[in-house]
Amino acid sequence: MTPDDELETRMIDLVRRVCREHPSCHDPEALATALGLRTLRGDLAEWEGGLVGDAVVVDPSRPARRALFTAYHEIAHHLIRRDDSLLALLHDQYPRQEDFERTCERLCNIGAAEFLVPRDLVVRTWRERGFGIRLVPVLYDATGASATAVCVQLGLLAPHACVAVVARMVRMVDGEQAALLLGAEERTGLAVDVSVSSRSMKYSVARGTPIPPGHLLHTAARAHEREVVAGKDRIPFRTGRAWVVDCEALRLRSQVFALFHANRKPDWNPDQVLLPFGSGSPWGL
């Protein structure tokens, strides 16, 4: 079985190869065209996914930076789809459709983050400022990339057991099927939009998981923008598992960004973090 870090390496290599071959890589619509894809504009909710056949769906109603992350996420799906050896490996290794789709989603989040916030930039920044959720607005301001991409990179690069979560307010119904049958009213609640786990973290947080009332992430959602809220709280697992860890979170516009440290956030040397990536340089650059 191919380890997760090798799959991540292949995804990063795909993105870096595309960026070397296509100067247009900083513009997702131009890159899509260069890769033989069309661009469709419309409401993503009306499509089954953001990649429809040979077209990337761009939703102009979404915030610009969030739309960037989504577009690169779908381009990453295309890169996987056209890489016969990687696609075959994923199908062989994950015969269950659910496992296959979950792994592809993780790899596409990794790919989108690499397009927008290259890992070497993240490392240079934390060498200067230290590792933590405060880097989200710092890199957001410095790069023009989406804060989601920054948070994803932080979660992936963490050398300790860590989960990065991006949460936002969504429409919810209680008891989904019952609500449909009984006509229950929808409500708005905070839920996981994107989540990634570091390599040493064995567990993941599912997209769409509601954040329970009273959770530290709700406190961050009510706090001043960019104000860091820290303390201990549960990792929002869909199963409801009560694993309380150190957490730090902040709000940026309408989203909440959080890092859950399942073990102590170490004082670490960034040069030693990504040795599995590439050769020559510890960063595979």
N, C-alpha and C positions, 0 to 999 in steps of 0.2 A: 504493500500500500504506500503510495507516495505521500510523504508528510506534508502538512499544511504549509510549512515554510518553503518547501520546494514549489508548491503550487503558487504561492505568493510571488516567489522569485520569477516564475515564468510570466506571471501577469505584469510585473514591473518591467521585465525585459521587453514584453510586447509593446508597452506604452513608450518606453525609451526608444525602441527601434522606430516606431511610428513618428516620434518627434524628430528623430534624426533625418528621416526620409521626407518629412512633410513640414516645411517652414510654416505652413498654415495651422499647425497644431494648437496655437493659442486662440484660434477662432473655431469653436465646435462646428458651426454651420459650414465654414470653408473646408474644414477637415473632413466632415461627412461627405461633401462633394468630391474631395480628392480620393476618398475611399470607395467611391462608387455608390454612395447612398443619396437618396433624395431627402428633402426636408419638408415635413408637413406641419402646418400651424393649426392648433386646435386645443380643445380642452382634453387634458390627459385622462380625465375621468370617463370620457366617452370612448376611449380606446382600451383594448385589453392590456396594452403595455406601451412603453415609450419607443419600442422598436417594432415597427409593423412591416414585415416583409423586408424591402430594401429601403425603408424610409424611417428617419428619426423624427419623432413627434416633438415639436417645440411648443410649449404652452405659454403664450405671451402674457397670460394673466398671472403667472407666478412671478415672485420677486426675481430680479435679474440674476443675482448670484446663485440663488437656489436653482433657477432654470439652467444655469451653466453646469452645476453639479449633475443634474438629471441628464442633460444632453451628453456629457462625457460618460456617465454611467451606461447609457444606451450604446454609445460608440464602443465601450469596452465589451458589451455583449456581442457586438458585431465582430470584434477582434477575436473573441473566443470562438465564435461560430465559424470563422474562416480559417482557424488554426486546426487542421484536421487531427493532428496528433494530440493536442491538448483536449480537444472535444472528445475524441475517442477515449482518452485516459479518464476523463471525468465520467463519461457514461459507464465505463467498465468499473470504475471505483465506487460509483454511487448509482446502483441499479434502481433504487427507489427514487421515483420522481421528486418526492419532497426533499430528499437529501441532495439530489442533483441541483435542484433549483436553489436551495439554501446556500450551497457552496458557490454556485455561479453568482448569486447576489453579493456574497462576501467579496469574491474576486473583482466584481465590477465596481463595488465601492472602493476597493483598493486602487483599481485602475483610474477611476475618476479623481480620487484624491491625488494620485501621482501626476496626472495631467495639470492639476490646478496648483498644488503645493508640493513641489519636489522635496523628497526626504532630506536632501543635503541642506536645503534652506531651513527646514524645521530644526535640524540638529545645530546649525550655526546659531540660530536664535536662542535655543535653550542653553547653549554653552554660555551665552551672555546673560540670560535672565533666569535660568533655572527652569525645571520641568514643572508644569502645572496647568490648571485650567486658565490661568491668566494669559497664557500664550494664545488663546483663541482670538481675543480682540486685537492683540498685538500683530499677529500674522494676517488677520482679516484686514486691518488697516494697511499693512505693508504690501500686500500682494494683490488686492482686488479680487481674491478668490472667495468662494463661499466659506462661511464659518463652519459649515458642515464638513467640508473637505479638510479644514484644519483639525477639527475635533477627531475625525476619522484617522488622520495621520498620527496624532498624539496617542490614540488608543492602540494603534498598530505598532508604534515604535516603543511603547513602554516596555522596559525590561523585566518588570515585575508583573504579578497577576493583577490585571487591570481591565475594567470595562469602560468604554467611552459610550455615552448615550446622548443623542440629540432628541429632545422632546418638543412637542408643540401641541397647541389646542386643536382638537378635532371634534367632529360630531359623533356622538355615541348613542347607543340604545342599550337599555338594560335587558338582558335575556334576549338576544337578537331574534331568534325565531319566534319567541313568545310575543315580542314587540311587534313583529310583522303581523302576527295573527290577531293581536288584541288592539293594535293601533296605538301603542304606547308612544308618548312624546319623546323626541330626540332631546339630548342634552349635550352640552359641550364639556369636554374634559381634557386633561393633559395626558398625552400618550406618547410612547416611544415611536419616533419616526425613523431613525437610523441608529444602529448600534454595532460596534465591533469590539472584539476581545483581543487582548495581547496574546502572544504566542504561548506564554506560560499560564494563561487562564483557560481552564478546561471547559468552562461553561459560557453560554451566550445568552443574550437577551433578545427576545423575539420582537419584531416590528409590530406595532399596534397594541403592545401591552399597556394597559391603563396604569397611570401613576396614582397610587391610592391617596385619598385625602390625608392631609397632615404630613405628607412626605417632604423631605428637605427640598426636593425639586419644585414643589409648590411654593415654598418660601422664596426660592430663587426667582420664580416667575413673578412674584409680587414685589421683589426688591427693585432698587434702582438699577437701571441698565448698567451692565458691566461690574456691578457690585458682587464680589465673591462671597458666597455663603458656604460655610464649611461646618462639618460635624459628622456624626455617625448616623447611618440609616441603611435600610435594606436595599440590596441590589434588586431592581424590579423584574424578577423572574416571573414569567407567565404562570408557573406552577404555584406561586405564592410562597416559595421557599424563604424562610426567615434567616437570611444571611446578612447580618449587620456589619458594615465595614466603614472605613473612613471615606468620606465623599466630599467633593468640592464642586460647586456649580455656580453658574452665572447666567444672566439673561442678556441676549443680544437681539434687539428688535422683538420679534414675536416668538423666538425660539429659546429654549433652555438647553445649555450645554453642561455636561457633567462627566467627571471622572470618578469611578468607584475603585478604590484601592483595596484589593482583596488581601494583600499583605503590605507590609510597610513600604512606603515609597522610598527607595534607597537613595543615598548620595552616590551617584554612579558616574562612570566615565563613558561618555557617548561613543568614544572610539571602539568600545568593546561590544556595542549592542547588536550590530547587524552583520557579524562575521559570516553568516550563511549566505549573504547576498554578494555574489560576484567574487572576484579574486583580485589580488593586487592591492586595492584600497579596501579597508574594512567596510566602506559604504558601497562597494560595487560600482564606483563612478568612473 
